[in-house]
Amino acid sequence: MAAEAILEDCLASAARTVVLDIWVQPGRDTDRISEMLSRQSGSVVEVLCRVPSTIAVERYRSRNRGAPHLPADQETLARIRKSVEVLAPLGVGMLVEIDTATPVDARVLLALLPS
């Protein structure tokens, strides 16, 4: 929570566009993060990345981890699988949904965003 307070301060004081890459676990984080983003004075564009659970789990398993992050355990992998099933937009700002099962062309993504 302390990190989120710092993040909110940074967002509020930013003079230019900010790109925030954040994992919002459905149910656990949804309301808290939605409220934080709603308090921002600028416009918010949510890019919701969708991917099949098999790919999400494999990507998580294959990441190199260092302290304090632990190796993937079955509980975490089950949470990822469940999250893929119930992932929904935050409901804050414009929404762009993309499929990240394969690489995303940044130029295509940028063309979807407001200028």
N, C-alpha and C positions, 0 to 999 in steps of 0.2 A: 504494500500500500504506500510506503514511503516513496518508492520509485514512481508510482502513479501520480503522487502529489508533485514531484519534481517535473514529471512529464507535462502535467497540466499547466504548471507555471511556464514551462518552455513554450508550449503551444500558445498560451495567452500573450506572451511577449514577442512572439515571432513577427518580424516585419514583412516576411515574404512567404511564399508557398512552402508548406511543410508536407513531407511524405512520412507517414507513420505506418510502420510495418508491425502489426501487433496481432498476437493470437488471442482471440476472445473465445474462451471455452463456453459453448452454449449452456445457459442456465447458471453456471457459476459466475461468469463475468459480464454477461449481456447487459443487465440493467446498469451496473456500475460504470461500464465503459460508455454506454449510450448516454448516460447522464453527463459524464465528463465531456464528451464531444458536443453535446447540446449546449453546454455553457460557453463554447467558443464563439467569438464574434464573427469569424470568417465563415465562408461556405465550406461544407464538408462533402467530399465525394468518397463514397465507400466502394472499394474494389473488392468484391467477394469472390474469392478463389475457390472453385469447386474441383474436386478430384475424387476418384473412386477410393474407397477405404483401403483396398489392397495396395494401391500406390502410396497413399498417405502413410500407412504402416511401414512399408518398405523404405520410404525416404527417411522416416524417423529412425528406424533401426540402423540405417547406414551412416548416419551423421557421426562425426567424431565428437566425443564429449570429453570435457575436462571438469574438474571440480568447480562448482558444487553440483553440476549436472550428472546424474547417475545414468548407467546404461539402461536401455529400454527394458522395462519389466512388463509382465503380462497385464497388470492393472492399468498401466499407462497405455498400452496398446489397445486394450478394451475400451478405454475412454476415447481414444482417437477414432476407433471404429464407430462408436455410438455418436460421437460428435459429427461425423460425416453424414449420418442419417438425419440429424435434427438441425444441422447448420442453417441459420436463417439470417436475413439482413438485420442490421441493428435498427434500421428505421430512422436514421439521422442523415439527412442530405440526399443527394443524388446517388443512385445505385447503378453500378456496372458489375455484371457477373461475368466471370471468365472461367473457362475450363483449363486447368493447369496440368492435365494428364500428360500433355506434350508441351514442349517449350512454347512460350508465348512471345510473339513478335512485339517488342515494345512499341514500334511505330503503329501497329494496329490498335494496341491498348490506348496509346495517347490520342489517336483519332477519335476514340469513344468518349474522351473526357472533354468537359467544357474548356474553352480557351480563355 
